[in-house]
Structures are given as structure tokens and as C-alpha cells.
Amino acid sequence: MTNRTVVDIALGIIVMGTVGTLIGTTMGGGLMPVAILVGLGLGVVIGFLGGRRFLMSILVGTIIGGLLAWLMAGAERIWVGAGAGAAMGGFLGVQISMLLDVRAAKKAAAEQAGTSPS
């Protein structure tokens, strides 16, 4: 395993473990350990597969959502805003990643068409 993979896995564990904790808080005390374990497992898998952009979008969404909830509803609702922000950050991260991949594919196709002999 490379150092980059280890860092990605650690980032995945931190981010998705936090999201699992937020979801477990919402679901109730009995399901919190299950939500945390699922979050940690997903974090390891996503980190191993190299989902750094996805994890960063979730992290940014969590922070912005928590801050907005704190400003609008008070400190007792930070976890709700952070959980919603994480969900939106993940959704937007996937969409942005797909758009960047389409753009890169179009650019590669244009470069290949420009260099072909026919």
C-alpha cells in the first residue's frame, strides 16, 4: 500500500465515521454503534478506492451545514445541519466528479481527433 492510499483510508475513516455518528445520533442510541460501524466500513472502502474528492466534498458539506445550522437554529441543532450538509456534499461531490470526468473525456477525444492522420 502506498502512502497516498493510507492517507485516503484514514481520511475515509474520519469523514465517514463522523457521518455514521451523526446518522446514529439521529436514529437513536441503540442503532448508533451500527451506524458508526457502517460509516467506518464505507470510509475504508471509499478511501481504498481513492475517493478523495468525494470525501472532501462530504467534509466541506459537513462543516458548512453545521455552521449554517449553528447560525440559524442554535448550538443544539448543529448535528442536524452537519448531517444534512454531509448528504448534500456527497451528492454534489458525485455530480461534480461526473461532470469533470465527462469534460476530461471530451478533451481527450478532441485531442485524439486533432492528432489522427485521417
GROMACS elastic network, one bead per residue, 0.5 to 0.9 nm:
[ bonds ]
;  ai    aj funct       b0    kb
    1     4     6  0.82024   500
    1     5     6  0.62619   500
    1     6     6  0.69440   500
    2     5     6  0.52785   500
    2     6     6  0.64776   500
    2     7     6  0.87972   500
    3     6     6  0.50830   500
    3     7     6  0.62016   500
    3     8     6  0.85840   500
    4     7     6  0.51245   500
    4     8     6  0.61139   500
    4     9     6  0.86120   500
    4    50     6  0.86361   500
    5     9     6  0.61021   500
    5    10     6  0.85580   500
    5    47     6  0.69125   500
    5    48     6  0.60025   500
    5    49     6  0.82162   500
    5    50     6  0.69074   500
    6     9     6  0.51246   500
    6    10     6  0.61658   500
    6    11     6  0.85640   500
    6    47     6  0.79722   500
    6    48     6  0.77877   500
    7    10     6  0.50696   500
    7    11     6  0.60632   500
    7    12     6  0.84863   500
    7    47     6  0.79443   500
    8    11     6  0.50437   500
    8    12     6  0.60502   500
    8    13     6  0.86001   500
    8    43     6  0.88918   500
    8    44     6  0.83284   500
    8    46     6  0.80945   500
    8    48     6  0.66199   500
    8    49     6  0.84929   500
    8    50     6  0.63310   500
    8    51     6  0.73928   500
    8    52     6  0.61889   500
    8    55     6  0.87196   500
    9    13     6  0.61384   500
    9    14     6  0.86357   500
    9    43     6  0.66566   500
    9    44     6  0.51110   500
    9    45     6  0.75185   500
    9    46     6  0.73096   500
    9    48     6  0.55737   500
    9    49     6  0.86557   500
    9    50     6  0.81463   500
   10    13     6  0.50880   500
   10    14     6  0.62222   500
   10    15     6  0.86122   500
   10    43     6  0.80027   500
   10    44     6  0.75128   500
   10    47     6  0.72403   500
   11    14     6  0.51754   500
   11    15     6  0.60345   500
   11    16     6  0.82899   500
   11    43     6  0.75802   500
   11    44     6  0.86539   500
   11    47     6  0.68751   500
   11    52     6  0.78567   500
   11    55     6  0.73151   500
   11    56     6  0.85906   500
   12    15     6  0.52661   500
   12    16     6  0.56604   500
   12    17     6  0.77036   500
   12    39     6  0.88610   500
   12    40     6  0.75512   500
   12    41     6  0.89122   500
   12    42     6  0.75632   500
   12    44     6  0.57375   500
   12    45     6  0.78894   500
   12    46     6  0.63241   500
   12    48     6  0.84269   500
   12    51     6  0.81983   500
   12    52     6  0.79795   500
   12    55     6  0.64155   500
   13    16     6  0.55206   500
   13    17     6  0.54117   500
   13    18     6  0.81494   500
   13    39     6  0.75453   500
   13    40     6  0.51162   500
   13    41     6  0.75905   500
   13    42     6  0.78277   500
   13    44     6  0.58052   500
   13    46     6  0.89826   500
   13    47     6  0.77546   500
   14    17     6  0.52495   500
   14    18     6  0.61171   500
   14    19     6  0.87117   500
   14    40     6  0.77586   500
   14    43     6  0.74711   500
   15    18     6  0.52268   500
   15    19     6  0.63398   500
   15    20     6  0.86791   500
   15    39     6  0.83949   500
   15    40     6  0.85156   500
   15    43     6  0.70392   500
   15    55     6  0.66680   500
   15    56     6  0.83071   500
   15    58     6  0.73024   500
   15    59     6  0.61997   500
   15    62     6  0.89684   500
   16    20     6  0.59769   500
   16    21     6  0.84447   500
   16    36     6  0.82576   500
   16    38     6  0.85161   500
   16    40     6  0.58111   500
   16    41     6  0.82446   500
   16    42     6  0.66961   500
   16    44     6  0.86118   500
   16    55     6  0.79233   500
   16    58     6  0.84453   500
   16    59     6  0.88783   500
   17    21     6  0.61364   500
   17    22     6  0.86496   500
   17    35     6  0.85162   500
   17    36     6  0.56817   500
   17    37     6  0.75091   500
   17    38     6  0.80798   500
   17    41     6  0.83668   500
   17    42     6  0.85096   500
   17    43     6  0.69584   500
   18    21     6  0.50164   500
   18    22     6  0.62486   500
   18    23     6  0.86398   500
   18    36     6  0.77146   500
   18    39     6  0.75741   500
   18    40     6  0.85255   500
   19    22     6  0.50368   500
   19    23     6  0.61512   500
   19    24     6  0.84540   500
   19    35     6  0.86054   500
   19    36     6  0.78748   500
   19    39     6  0.65635   500
   19    58     6  0.86515   500
   19    62     6  0.81788   500
   19    82     6  0.83730   500
   19    83     6  0.65098   500
   19    86     6  0.69733   500
   19    87     6  0.87458   500
   20    23     6  0.50807   500
   20    24     6  0.59470   500
   20    25     6  0.85109   500
   20    32     6  0.77917   500
   20    33     6  0.87056   500
   20    34     6  0.84017   500
   20    37     6  0.73833   500
   20    38     6  0.68278   500
   20    40     6  0.73597   500
   21    25     6  0.61191   500
   21    26     6  0.86722   500
   21    32     6  0.66067   500
   21    33     6  0.81524   500
   21    35     6  0.65464   500
   21    36     6  0.52475   500
   21    39     6  0.77963   500
   22    25     6  0.51246   500
   22    26     6  0.64447   500
   22    27     6  0.87839   500
   22    32     6  0.86540   500
   22    35     6  0.85859   500
   22    36     6  0.85690   500
   22    79     6  0.61969   500
   22    80     6  0.76171   500
   22    82     6  0.76031   500
   22    83     6  0.57771   500
   23    26     6  0.50965   500
   23    27     6  0.61771   500
   23    28     6  0.86412   500
   23    32     6  0.75384   500
   23    35     6  0.65031   500
   23    36     6  0.81396   500
   23    79     6  0.89631   500
   23    80     6  0.89030   500
   23    83     6  0.67982   500
   24    27     6  0.50005   500
   24    28     6  0.59926   500
   24    29     6  0.69523   500
   24    30     6  0.83776   500
   24    31     6  0.59414   500
   24    33     6  0.71931   500
   24    34     6  0.76298   500
   24    35     6  0.51740   500
   24    36     6  0.67485   500
   25    28     6  0.54255   500
   25    29     6  0.66666   500
   25    31     6  0.84240   500
   25    32     6  0.62742   500
   25    35     6  0.89175   500
   25    79     6  0.81180   500
   26    29     6  0.86081   500
   26    32     6  0.85328   500
   26    79     6  0.84807   500
   26    80     6  0.77246   500
   26    83     6  0.88519   500
   27    30     6  0.81479   500
   27    31     6  0.63499   500
   27    32     6  0.70338   500
   27    35     6  0.86030   500
   28    31     6  0.58546   500
   28    32     6  0.63164   500
   29    32     6  0.52251   500
   29    33     6  0.79832   500
   30    33     6  0.71671   500
   30    34     6  0.82343   500
   31    34     6  0.53205   500
   31    35     6  0.62438   500
   31    36     6  0.86804   500
   32    35     6  0.51188   500
   32    36     6  0.60945   500
   32    37     6  0.85873   500
   33    36     6  0.51035   500
   33    37     6  0.61094   500
   33    38     6  0.85694   500
   34    37     6  0.51789   500
   34    38     6  0.61267   500
   34    39     6  0.85089   500
   35    38     6  0.51592   500
   35    39     6  0.60621   500
   35    40     6  0.85838   500
   36    39     6  0.50351   500
   36    40     6  0.61117   500
   36    41     6  0.85564   500
   37    40     6  0.50614   500
   37    41     6  0.60696   500
   37    42     6  0.85185   500
   38    41     6  0.50759   500
   38    42     6  0.60775   500
   38    43     6  0.84400   500
   39    42     6  0.51544   500
   39    43     6  0.60328   500
   39    44     6  0.87110   500
   40    44     6  0.63109   500
   40    45     6  0.87708   500
   41    44     6  0.52336   500
   41    45     6  0.63896   500
   41    46     6  0.86515   500
   42    45     6  0.51181   500
   42    46     6  0.59520   500
   42    47     6  0.82775   500
   43    46     6  0.52017   500
   43    47     6  0.58377   500
   43    48     6  0.83228   500
   43    55     6  0.84830   500
   44    47     6  0.51677   500
   44    48     6  0.59565   500
   44    49     6  0.85640   500
   45    48     6  0.50807   500
   45    49     6  0.61793   500
   45    50     6  0.86881   500
   45    51     6  0.89146   500
   46    49     6  0.51535   500
   46    50     6  0.63336   500
   46    51     6  0.53628   500
   46    52     6  0.80970   500
   46    54     6  0.85186   500
   46    55     6  0.80133   500
   47    50     6  0.50937   500
   47    51     6  0.55826   500
   47    52     6  0.68031   500
   47    55     6  0.80798   500
   48    51     6  0.76726   500
   49    52     6  0.88423   500
   50    53     6  0.84039   500
   50    54     6  0.89902   500
   51    54     6  0.52602   500
   51    55     6  0.61723   500
   51    56     6  0.86224   500
   52    55     6  0.51064   500
   52    56     6  0.60602   500
   52    57     6  0.85996   500
   53    56     6  0.51220   500
   53    57     6  0.62052   500
   53    58     6  0.87321   500
   53    93     6  0.70176   500
   53    94     6  0.87467   500
   53    97     6  0.76654   500
   54    57     6  0.52127   500
   54    58     6  0.64235   500
   54    59     6  0.87438   500
   54    89     6  0.82674   500
   54    90     6  0.63180   500
   54    91     6  0.88856   500
   54    92     6  0.88285   500
   54    93     6  0.52800   500
   54    94     6  0.65250   500
   54    97     6  0.78289   500
   55    58     6  0.51282   500
   55    59     6  0.61770   500
   55    60     6  0.86761   500
   55    89     6  0.88409   500
   55    90     6  0.75220   500
   55    93     6  0.82140   500
   56    60     6  0.61004   500
   56    61     6  0.84345   500
   56    89     6  0.84765   500
   56    90     6  0.87323   500
   56    93     6  0.81924   500
   57    60     6  0.51946   500
   57    61     6  0.60436   500
   57    62     6  0.85350   500
   57    86     6  0.79091   500
   57    88     6  0.87516   500
   57    90     6  0.58836   500
   57    91     6  0.85940   500
   57    92     6  0.73710   500
   57    93     6  0.52129   500
   57    94     6  0.86437   500
   58    61     6  0.50123   500
   58    62     6  0.60500   500
   58    63     6  0.86647   500
   58    85     6  0.75560   500
   58    87     6  0.70275   500
   58    88     6  0.76284   500
   58    91     6  0.84237   500
   58    92     6  0.87469   500
   58    93     6  0.73335   500
   59    62     6  0.51125   500
   59    63     6  0.63342   500
   59    64     6  0.86862   500
   59    85     6  0.87004   500
   59    86     6  0.66494   500
   59    89     6  0.74163   500
   59    90     6  0.86500   500
   60    63     6  0.52333   500
   60    64     6  0.61138   500
   60    65     6  0.83659   500
   60    85     6  0.80496   500
   60    86     6  0.76068   500
   60    89     6  0.67560   500
   61    64     6  0.52187   500
   61    65     6  0.57689   500
   61    66     6  0.83048   500
   61    82     6  0.72634   500
   61    83     6  0.85491   500
   61    84     6  0.80388   500
   61    87     6  0.74356   500
   61    88     6  0.64532   500
   61    90     6  0.75544   500
   62    65     6  0.52001   500
   62    66     6  0.59980   500
   62    67     6  0.85235   500
   62    79     6  0.89866   500
   62    81     6  0.75626   500
   62    83     6  0.63318   500
   62    84     6  0.74476   500
   62    87     6  0.80559   500
   62    88     6  0.86473   500
   62    89     6  0.72424   500
   63    66     6  0.52114   500
   63    67     6  0.61508   500
   63    68     6  0.86022   500
   63    81     6  0.88160   500
   63    82     6  0.63065   500
   63    85     6  0.73464   500
   63    86     6  0.80648   500
   64    67     6  0.51259   500
   64    68     6  0.60739   500
   64    69     6  0.85398   500
   64    81     6  0.82510   500
   64    82     6  0.72769   500
   64    85     6  0.65523   500
   64    86     6  0.87880   500
   65    68     6  0.51808   500
   65    69     6  0.61074   500
   65    70     6  0.85039   500
   65    78     6  0.78034   500
   65    79     6  0.86886   500
   65    80     6  0.81944   500
   65    83     6  0.73303   500
   65    84     6  0.65022   500
   65    86     6  0.72759   500
   65    88     6  0.88325   500
   66    69     6  0.51668   500
   66    70     6  0.60643   500
   66    71     6  0.86307   500
   66    77     6  0.80774   500
   66    79     6  0.64052   500
   66    80     6  0.74062   500
   66    83     6  0.77810   500
   66    84     6  0.85248   500
   66    85     6  0.70898   500
   67    70     6  0.50341   500
   67    71     6  0.61839   500
   67    72     6  0.85783   500
   67    78     6  0.70490   500
   67    81     6  0.76193   500
   67    82     6  0.77391   500
   68    71     6  0.51335   500
   68    72     6  0.60231   500
   68    73     6  0.81926   500
   68    78     6  0.80528   500
   68    81     6  0.68852   500
   68    82     6  0.85814   500
   69    72     6  0.51267   500
   69    73     6  0.53775   500
   69    74     6  0.66188   500
   69    75     6  0.76668   500
   69    76     6  0.89116   500
   69    77     6  0.60661   500
   69    78     6  0.52366   500
   69    79     6  0.81312   500
   69    80     6  0.73590   500
   69    82     6  0.75509   500
   70    73     6  0.55968   500
   70    75     6  0.50024   500
   70    76     6  0.76964   500
   70    77     6  0.65166   500
   70    78     6  0.52330   500
   70    81     6  0.78245   500
   71    74     6  0.60003   500
   71    75     6  0.80121   500
   71    78     6  0.89086   500
   72    77     6  0.89990   500
   73    76     6  0.76033   500
   73    77     6  0.61201   500
   73    78     6  0.79549   500
   74    77     6  0.59495   500
   74    78     6  0.71193   500
   75    78     6  0.54613   500
   75    79     6  0.86169   500
   76    79     6  0.76152   500
   76    80     6  0.87744   500
   77    80     6  0.53898   500
   77    81     6  0.65896   500
   77    82     6  0.87103   500
   78    81     6  0.52687   500
   78    82     6  0.60115   500
   78    83     6  0.85732   500
   79    83     6  0.60381   500
   79    84     6  0.85446   500
   80    83     6  0.52345   500
   80    84     6  0.62243   500
   80    85     6  0.84558   500
   81    84     6  0.51122   500
   81    85     6  0.58469   500
   81    86     6  0.84332   500
   82    86     6  0.60500   500
   82    87     6  0.86525   500
   83    86     6  0.51004   500
   83    87     6  0.63715   500
   83    88     6  0.87430   500
   84    87     6  0.51326   500
   84    88     6  0.62436   500
   84    89     6  0.84639   500
   85    88     6  0.50850   500
   85    89     6  0.58438   500
   85    90     6  0.84406   500
   86    90     6  0.60605   500
   86    91     6  0.85395   500
   87    90     6  0.52053   500
   87    91     6  0.62257   500
   87    92     6  0.86303   500
   88    91     6  0.50328   500
   88    92     6  0.60155   500
   88    93     6  0.82821   500
   89    92     6  0.51731   500
   89    93     6  0.58185   500
   89    94     6  0.85649   500
   90    94     6  0.62348   500
   90    95     6  0.86763   500
   91    94     6  0.53613   500
   91    95     6  0.64028   500
   91    96     6  0.87271   500
   92    95     6  0.50488   500
   92    96     6  0.59861   500
   92    97     6  0.83691   500
   93    96     6  0.52036   500
   93    97     6  0.59805   500
   93    98     6  0.85445   500
   94    97     6  0.51080   500
   94    98     6  0.61829   500
   94    99     6  0.86820   500
   95    98     6  0.51747   500
   95    99     6  0.62794   500
   95   100     6  0.86829   500
   96    99     6  0.50695   500
   96   100     6  0.61372   500
   96   101     6  0.85776   500
   97   100     6  0.51020   500
   97   101     6  0.61516   500
   97   102     6  0.86614   500
   98   101     6  0.50592   500
   98   102     6  0.62165   500
   98   103     6  0.86027   500
   99   102     6  0.51119   500
   99   103     6  0.61544   500
   99   104     6  0.86049   500
  100   103     6  0.50361   500
  100   104     6  0.61216   500
  100   105     6  0.85878   500
  101   104     6  0.50807   500
  101   105     6  0.61354   500
  101   106     6  0.86246   500
  102   105     6  0.50764   500
  102   106     6  0.61768   500
  102   107     6  0.85826   500
  103   106     6  0.51563   500
  103   107     6  0.61592   500
  103   108     6  0.86239   500
  104   107     6  0.50521   500
  104   108     6  0.61123   500
  104   109     6  0.85563   500
  105   108     6  0.51001   500
  105   109     6  0.60982   500
  105   110     6  0.85616   500
  106   109     6  0.50676   500
  106   110     6  0.61026   500
  106   111     6  0.85872   500
  107   110     6  0.51071   500
  107   111     6  0.61747   500
  107   112     6  0.85679   500
  108   111     6  0.51194   500
  108   112     6  0.60798   500
  108   113     6  0.85628   500
  109   112     6  0.50530   500
  109   113     6  0.60625   500
  109   114     6  0.85334   500
  110   113     6  0.51079   500
  110   114     6  0.61263   500
  110   115     6  0.87426   500
  111   114     6  0.51134   500
  111   115     6  0.63606   500
  111   116     6  0.87435   500
  112   115     6  0.52977   500
  112   116     6  0.61407   500
  113   116     6  0.53549   500
  113   117     6  0.86692   500
  113   118     6  0.86308   500
  114   117     6  0.84521   500
  115   118     6  0.87884   500
